[in-house]
Amino acid sequence: MDDPGITLRKLAIHDDAYIESVLACGVRDTVPSGLDVRTQAMVRVAALAAVGAAPTTYMCAIESALEAGATEQDIVGVLTALLPTLGPDRVVAAAPGLGLALGYDLDEALERHSE
């Protein structure tokens, strides 16, 4: 892993060689980021929520997080932690997709609860 200043410079100038080398590593390789596997997977979950990702895209990130020792509570905690930054609209929109990836059908649960 490069010095943080060098990495920021490479990103800021859109250094194609650097970016391609990181992308070639794949999502499960933590060497370029310097983060541990669990943290990197949790960051990916947060990023997916931030961009309003489709529910199916959560599956891989959540699988990685669970394999790396994160708990379901840790993963749900990501959404709670994002509330002050993203606001409730984005977090509320992300909850069903994240829930589905964890095996919870929130739409069905909400329907049963309203009956």
Backbone as a chain_set.jsonl record, in Angstrom:
{"seq": "MDDPGITLRKLAIHDDAYIESVLACGVRDTVPSGLDVRTQAMVRVAALAAVGAAPTTYMCAIESALEAGATEQDIVGVLTALLPTLGPDRVVAAAPGLGLALGYDLDEALERHSE", "coords": {"N": [[0.837, -1.175, 0.0], [0.525, 2.195, -0.856], [1.908, 5.336, 0.33], [-0.411, 7.435, 2.029], [-0.731, 10.066, 0.959], [0.335, 9.793, -1.61], [-1.417, 7.898, -2.678], [-3.843, 9.368, -2.613], [-3.159, 11.396, -4.407], [-2.832, 9.924, -6.77], [-5.451, 9.044, -7.126], [-6.78, 11.502, -7.333], [-5.77, 12.563, -9.71], [-6.738, 10.822, -11.461], [-5.217, 8.481, -12.115], [-4.783, 6.209, -14.394], [-3.351, 3.757, -14.561], [-2.901, 3.1, -11.876], [-5.563, 2.941, -10.903], [-6.592, 0.888, -12.538], [-4.965, -1.197, -11.646], [-5.829, -1.542, -9.018], [-8.533, -2.166, -9.41], [-8.217, -4.568, -10.753], [-7.525, -6.27, -8.754], [-9.835, -7.112, -7.504], [-12.893, -7.372, -5.522], [-12.566, -8.687, -3.105], [-9.942, -8.557, -2.349], [-7.858, -7.133, -0.067], [-5.475, -5.803, -0.002], [-4.86, -3.401, -1.596], [-6.423, -1.426, -0.263], [-5.65, -1.548, 2.372], [-7.25, -2.137, 4.47], [-8.773, -4.353, 6.875], [-10.401, -7.5, 6.105], [-13.048, -7.69, 7.107], [-13.714, -5.002, 7.718], [-13.456, -3.837, 5.175], [-15.52, -5.155, 3.806], [-17.735, -4.201, 5.233], [-17.581, -1.5, 4.626], [-18.167, -1.642, 1.927], [-20.872, -2.45, 2.062], [-21.955, -0.136, 3.203], [-21.394, 1.7, 1.155], [-22.988, 0.705, -0.907], [-25.53, 1.17, 0.143], [-25.411, 3.939, 0.207], [-25.391, 4.682, -2.48], [-27.812, 3.845, -3.339], [-28.206, 1.178, -4.202], [-29.344, -1.717, -6.051], [-31.332, -4.329, -4.594], [-30.234, -6.96, -5.013], [-27.522, -6.543, -5.271], [-26.457, -6.312, -2.778], [-25.932, -8.828, -1.816], [-23.338, -10.094, -2.278], [-21.566, -8.385, -0.891], [-22.562, -8.564, 1.704], [-22.307, -11.294, 2.175], [-19.497, -11.486, 2.132], [-18.92, -9.89, 4.374], [-20.125, -11.366, 6.477], [-18.668, -13.763, 6.281], [-16.236, -12.777, 7.075], [-16.532, -12.387, 9.724], [-18.34, -10.504, 10.65], [-21.431, -9.726, 12.239], [-25.01, -10.172, 11.831], [-26.188, -8.099, 13.218], [-24.097, -6.234, 13.22], [-24.053, -5.574, 10.51], [-26.613, -4.51, 10.063], [-26.29, -2.42, 11.78], [-24.691, -0.753, 10.275], [-26.491, 0.635, 8.643], [-27.843, 2.14, 10.571], [-25.727, 3.705, 11.495], [-25.324, 5.225, 9.25], [-27.446, 6.983, 9.137], [-27.187, 9.77, 10.154], [-25.492, 10.808, 8.192], [-26.411, 10.107, 5.566], [-29.112, 10.536, 5.764], [-32.607, 9.973, 6.539], [-34.249, 9.188, 4.316], [-32.645, 7.869, 2.332], [-31.57, 5.79, 3.864], [-33.871, 4.431, 4.746], [-34.788, 3.6, 2.264], [-32.79, 1.785, 1.618], [-33.039, -0.249, 3.483], [-34.972, -2.449, 2.92], [-33.658, -3.892, 0.803], [-31.196, -4.592, 1.949], [-32.171, -6.085, 4.065], [-33.416, -8.199, 2.684], [-31.164, -9.407, 1.537], [-30.066, -10.406, 3.829], [-31.84, -12.341, 4.392], [-34.327, -11.644, 5.294], [-37.629, -10.874, 4.606], [-38.774, -7.955, 4.408], [-40.959, -6.584, 3.322], [-43.001, -8.505, 3.33], [-43.121, -8.969, 6.081], [-43.967, -6.459, 6.969], [-46.496, -6.36, 5.797], [-47.81, -8.44, 7.184], [-47.697, -7.365, 9.724], [-49.365, -5.171, 9.524], [-51.854, -6.23, 9.333]], "CA": [[0.0, 0.0, 0.0], [1.281, 3.438, -0.961], [1.726, 6.423, 1.277], [-1.741, 8.013, 1.802], [-0.65, 11.225, 0.072], [0.552, 9.301, -2.975], [-2.67, 7.285, -3.116], [-4.796, 10.449, -2.894], [-2.743, 12.067, -5.642], [-3.143, 9.031, -7.893], [-6.896, 9.08, -7.318], [-7.179, 12.854, -7.744], [-5.412, 12.806, -11.112], [-7.302, 9.695, -12.213], [-4.093, 7.684, -12.604], [-5.381, 5.0, -14.972], [-2.586, 2.554, -14.218], [-3.183, 2.786, -10.473], [-6.964, 2.539, -10.784], [-6.728, -0.437, -13.152], [-4.316, -2.203, -10.802], [-6.701, -1.791, -7.866], [-9.721, -2.871, -9.898], [-7.822, -5.925, -11.13], [-7.416, -7.073, -7.535], [-11.154, -7.646, -7.145], [-13.505, -6.811, -4.321], [-12.185, -9.381, -1.868], [-8.528, -8.316, -2.058], [-7.766, -5.975, 0.819], [-4.14, -5.21, -0.05], [-4.825, -1.998, -2.022], [-7.045, -0.505, 0.691], [-5.006, -1.62, 3.676], [-8.259, -2.454, 5.469], [-8.99, -5.787, 7.082], [-11.478, -8.041, 5.275], [-14.342, -7.335, 7.7], [-13.938, -3.571, 7.534], [-13.667, -3.575, 3.754], [-16.864, -5.629, 3.458], [-18.697, -3.282, 5.843], [-17.522, -0.274, 3.826], [-18.908, -1.926, 0.693], [-22.296, -2.4, 2.4], [-22.292, 1.283, 3.359], [-21.366, 2.337, -0.162], [-24.174, 0.267, -1.641], [-26.66, 1.923, 0.687], [-25.248, 5.352, -0.158], [-25.7, 4.912, -3.895], [-29.14, 3.338, -3.656], [-28.002, -0.03, -5.003], [-30.418, -2.7, -6.158], [-31.243, -5.321, -3.515], [-29.378, -8.114, -5.306], [-26.107, -6.196, -5.181], [-26.019, -6.433, -1.384], [-25.63, -10.221, -1.479], [-21.902, -10.377, -2.241], [-20.941, -7.612, 0.188], [-22.996, -9.121, 2.987], [-21.659, -12.603, 2.285], [-18.107, -11.222, 2.515], [-18.893, -9.389, 5.758], [-20.42, -12.48, 7.377], [-17.518, -14.678, 6.244], [-15.119, -12.134, 7.755], [-16.803, -12.306, 11.151], [-19.377, -9.541, 11.01], [-22.72, -10.311, 12.589], [-26.141, -9.483, 11.213], [-26.356, -6.833, 13.941], [-23.079, -5.31, 12.7], [-24.448, -5.138, 9.173], [-27.752, -3.606, 10.252], [-25.721, -1.236, 12.424], [-24.185, 0.128, 9.223], [-27.58, 1.539, 8.255], [-28.058, 3.083, 11.673], [-24.594, 4.639, 11.493], [-25.433, 6.1, 8.081], [-28.568, 7.919, 9.253], [-26.817, 11.199, 10.199], [-24.777, 11.206, 6.979], [-27.243, 9.946, 4.376], [-30.478, 10.958, 6.016], [-33.543, 8.865, 6.639], [-34.811, 8.711, 3.05], [-31.738, 6.902, 1.7], [-31.443, 4.621, 4.744], [-35.143, 3.711, 4.67], [-34.824, 2.955, 0.946], [-31.815, 0.695, 1.592], [-33.378, -1.301, 4.456], [-35.537, -3.688, 2.36], [-32.658, -4.633, 0.04], [-30.247, -5.163, 2.892], [-32.904, -7.129, 4.779], [-33.588, -9.334, 1.782], [-29.86, -10.07, 1.426], [-29.848, -11.115, 5.092], [-32.837, -13.39, 4.522], [-35.562, -11.109, 5.853], [-38.525, -10.239, 3.643], [-39.388, -6.875, 5.174], [-42.273, -6.268, 2.757], [-43.927, -9.507, 3.868], [-43.257, -8.72, 7.524], [-44.78, -5.254, 7.124], [-47.872, -6.721, 5.463], [-48.351, -9.217, 8.316], [-47.804, -6.478, 10.883], [-50.462, -4.227, 9.318], [-53.136, -6.938, 9.321]], "C": [[0.878, 1.233, 0.0], [1.057, 4.345, 0.244], [0.357, 7.054, 0.999], [-1.735, 9.221, 0.861], [-0.471, 10.82, -1.378], [-0.737, 8.689, -3.524], [-3.698, 8.356, -3.464], [-4.447, 11.172, -4.188], [-3.093, 11.223, -6.855], [-4.643, 9.026, -8.179], [-7.345, 10.43, -7.868], [-6.867, 13.127, -9.215], [-5.95, 11.705, -12.034], [-6.195, 8.905, -12.906], [-4.627, 6.33, -13.082], [-4.649, 3.726, -14.569], [-2.875, 2.131, -12.78], [-4.6, 2.243, -10.324], [-7.169, 1.144, -11.375], [-6.086, -1.517, -12.288], [-5.164, -2.535, -9.584], [-7.933, -2.578, -8.306], [-9.414, -4.317, -10.268], [-7.724, -6.845, -9.913], [-8.735, -7.714, -7.145], [-11.618, -7.135, -5.799], [-13.069, -7.481, -3.031], [-10.719, -9.185, -1.488], [-8.414, -7.034, -1.249], [-6.423, -5.254, 0.737], [-4.171, -3.747, -0.496], [-5.385, -1.019, -0.989], [-6.314, -0.471, 2.027], [-5.986, -1.909, 4.802], [-8.321, -3.955, 5.692], [-10.24, -6.21, 6.313], [-12.851, -7.614, 5.797], [-14.669, -5.87, 7.458], [-14.219, -3.246, 6.077], [-15.068, -4.015, 3.33], [-17.933, -4.696, 4.023], [-18.731, -1.952, 5.083], [-18.299, -0.476, 2.529], [-20.41, -1.905, 0.937], [-22.743, -0.946, 2.519], [-22.345, 1.998, 2.015], [-22.586, 1.958, -0.985], [-25.42, 1.001, -1.158], [-26.597, 3.38, 0.229], [-25.637, 5.642, -1.603], [-27.079, 4.391, -4.29], [-29.104, 2.092, -4.522], [-29.246, -0.925, -5.013], [-30.234, -3.771, -5.081], [-30.283, -6.475, -3.787], [-27.894, -7.79, -5.165], [-25.571, -6.275, -3.753], [-25.494, -7.832, -1.068], [-24.14, -10.487, -1.314], [-21.219, -9.649, -1.081], [-21.31, -8.18, 1.551], [-22.382, -10.495, 3.214], [-20.203, -12.433, 2.731], [-18.007, -10.777, 3.963], [-19.14, -10.518, 6.753], [-19.261, -13.466, 7.433], [-16.33, -14.112, 7.012], [-15.381, -11.908, 9.242], [-17.802, -11.251, 11.58], [-20.651, -10.299, 11.365], [-23.82, -9.583, 11.819], [-26.364, -8.134, 11.888], [-25.33, -5.805, 13.475], [-23.524, -4.721, 11.366], [-25.633, -4.183, 9.246], [-27.282, -2.311, 10.915], [-25.129, -0.253, 11.428], [-25.269, 1.122, 8.822], [-27.843, 2.58, 9.337], [-26.953, 4.136, 11.703], [-24.676, 5.635, 10.342], [-26.532, 7.149, 8.203], [-28.14, 9.392, 9.298], [-26.156, 11.699, 8.912], [-25.673, 11.185, 5.749], [-28.651, 10.494, 4.539], [-31.427, 9.781, 5.963], [-34.058, 8.337, 5.304], [-33.942, 7.633, 2.409], [-31.63, 5.634, 2.54], [-32.716, 3.779, 4.707], [-35.243, 2.972, 3.336], [-33.889, 1.749, 0.891], [-32.229, -0.489, 2.467], [-33.994, -2.548, 3.825], [-34.521, -4.533, 1.583], [-31.645, -5.309, 0.937], [-30.92, -6.3, 3.659], [-33.073, -8.384, 3.943], [-32.284, -10.12, 1.644], [-29.515, -10.843, 2.697], [-30.879, -12.213, 5.326], [-34.14, -12.94, 5.144], [-36.376, -10.473, 4.74], [-39.303, -9.17, 4.394], [-40.756, -6.497, 4.638], [-43.329, -7.227, 3.309], [-44.169, -9.252, 5.36], [-44.123, -7.489, 7.776], [-46.246, -5.533, 6.816], [-48.529, -7.487, 6.61], [-48.589, -8.323, 9.516], [-49.005, -5.547, 10.762], [-51.831, -4.906, 9.346], [-53.757, -6.974, 10.691]], "O": [[1.85, 1.319, 0.751], [0.149, 4.141, 1.051], [-0.01, 7.197, -0.167], [-2.648, 9.374, 0.051], [-1.054, 11.429, -2.275], [-1.108, 8.923, -4.675], [-4.357, 8.265, -4.5], [-5.33, 11.52, -4.972], [-3.591, 11.74, -7.855], [-5.057, 9.005, -9.338], [-8.189, 10.494, -8.762], [-7.612, 13.84, -9.888], [-5.648, 11.671, -13.227], [-6.23, 8.688, -14.118], [-4.888, 5.43, -12.284], [-5.287, 2.717, -14.267], [-3.07, 0.948, -12.5], [-4.812, 1.207, -9.693], [-7.848, 0.311, -10.774], [-6.604, -2.63, -12.203], [-5.213, -3.69, -9.161], [-8.326, -3.543, -7.651], [-10.264, -5.192, -10.11], [-7.832, -8.064, -10.042], [-8.74, -8.769, -6.511], [-10.851, -6.547, -5.036], [-13.196, -6.887, -1.96], [-10.301, -9.607, -0.41], [-8.831, -5.969, -1.705], [-6.254, -4.199, 1.348], [-3.56, -2.91, 0.168], [-4.878, 0.094, -0.855], [-6.36, 0.535, 2.734], [-5.596, -1.926, 5.969], [-7.966, -4.738, 4.81], [-11.044, -5.366, 5.917], [-13.718, -7.222, 5.016], [-15.778, -5.538, 7.039], [-15.121, -2.465, 5.777], [-15.729, -3.31, 2.568], [-18.932, -4.429, 3.356], [-19.794, -1.353, 4.922], [-19.01, 0.425, 2.084], [-21.157, -1.393, 0.103], [-23.791, -0.572, 1.995], [-23.24, 2.807, 1.77], [-23.153, 2.798, -1.683], [-26.262, 1.404, -1.961], [-27.623, 3.977, -0.098], [-26.15, 6.718, -1.912], [-27.467, 4.488, -5.454], [-29.883, 1.963, -5.467], [-30.074, -0.884, -4.103], [-29.106, -4.083, -4.701], [-29.588, -6.922, -2.875], [-27.089, -8.697, -4.956], [-24.357, -6.302, -3.548], [-24.694, -7.999, -0.147], [-23.726, -11.053, -0.302], [-20.394, -10.229, -0.375], [-20.468, -8.266, 2.445], [-21.981, -10.82, 4.332], [-19.733, -13.157, 3.609], [-17.126, -11.222, 4.699], [-18.443, -10.618, 7.763], [-18.908, -13.952, 8.507], [-15.511, -14.864, 7.54], [-14.559, -11.313, 9.94], [-18.082, -11.12, 12.771], [-20.906, -11.385, 10.845], [-23.594, -8.524, 11.235], [-26.687, -7.146, 11.228], [-25.657, -4.625, 13.347], [-23.387, -3.522, 11.127], [-25.651, -3.16, 8.562], [-27.817, -1.236, 10.641], [-25.07, 0.947, 11.698], [-24.999, 2.315, 8.679], [-28.041, 3.758, 9.043], [-27.221, 5.319, 11.913], [-24.165, 6.751, 10.44], [-26.543, 8.115, 7.44], [-28.686, 10.197, 8.544], [-26.253, 12.881, 8.582], [-25.691, 12.144, 4.976], [-29.299, 10.868, 3.562], [-31.102, 8.727, 5.418], [-34.284, 7.133, 5.178], [-34.453, 6.595, 1.989], [-31.603, 4.53, 1.998], [-32.647, 2.551, 4.644], [-35.73, 1.842, 3.287], [-34.176, 0.785, 0.182], [-31.808, -1.617, 2.213], [-33.566, -3.648, 4.173], [-34.524, -5.759, 1.696], [-31.276, -6.462, 0.715], [-30.317, -7.351, 3.879], [-32.895, -9.498, 4.436], [-32.295, -11.351, 1.634], [-28.764, -11.818, 2.651], [-30.815, -12.931, 6.323], [-34.978, -13.773, 5.49], [-35.869, -9.623, 4.007], [-40.366, -9.444, 4.952], [-41.636, -6.126, 5.415], [-44.417, -6.806, 3.705], [-45.305, -9.318, 5.829], [-44.931, -7.484, 8.705], [-47.136, -5.012, 7.487], [-49.675, -7.211, 6.967], [-49.567, -8.497, 10.244], [-49.602, -5.17, 11.77], [-52.857, -4.227, 9.381], [-54.841, -7.531, 10.863]]}, "num_chains": 1, "name": "protein.A"}
